[in-house]
Amino acid sequence: MLRIVLWALAALYLLLVGLTPAALAPVTLAFAGLATVIAAVPPSVLLLVAAVAWLKRKPATA
């Protein structure tokens, strides 16, 4: 029984180790694309967008 459990765990480990890099590749590419887009936008525009978003979501003071 222990041998079957150990073989199953070994198979699960090899399956996860084999599939994880392939599953993470699209996520890595998406983050690389996001970094490229952020790098292409001037910092002043990013600050302006952040300020507008903050002002729109700021709670109203009474």
N, C-alpha and C positions, 0 to 999 in steps of 0.2 A: 504494500500500500504506500509506504513512504517513497519507494522508488518511482511509483506512478506520479505522486505529487511533485517530486523533484524534477522529473522529466517535463511535467506540465509547466512548472515554474520556469524551467530553462527555455522551453519553447516560447512562453509568453515574453520572457526577457528578450530573446532574440528577435521576436516579432516587433516589440516596441523599439528596440535599438535600430532595427532595420527600417521602420516606417517613420520614425520621428524626424529625421533630416528631410525626408521628402515632404512631410506634412508642414514643416516649418518654412520651406522654401517660398511659398507664396506670401507668407507673412513678412519674411525678410525683404522680399521684393517690394511689397506695399510700403514698408517703412522707408526703403531706399527712395522710392518715388516721392513719398511725402517729404522727405528731407530735401530732395531736389527742388520741389515746388516751393518749399519754405525758403530755400537758399536763393531762389530766383526773384523773390519778392523783396523790395527794399525794406529795411527795418522801420523806416518812418511810416510806411503803409501798414505794417504789422502793428505798430503802436497805435495808429489811428483806429484800426479795426478793433483792437482790444479795448480802447477807450470807449468807442461807440457801443460795443457789446456790454461793457460794464455799466455805462450810463443807462442803457435800456433795461437792464436787469436789477438796477439799484432799487432797493425798497424805498417807497415814498416816506418822507419824514413828515410827521404831523406837528 
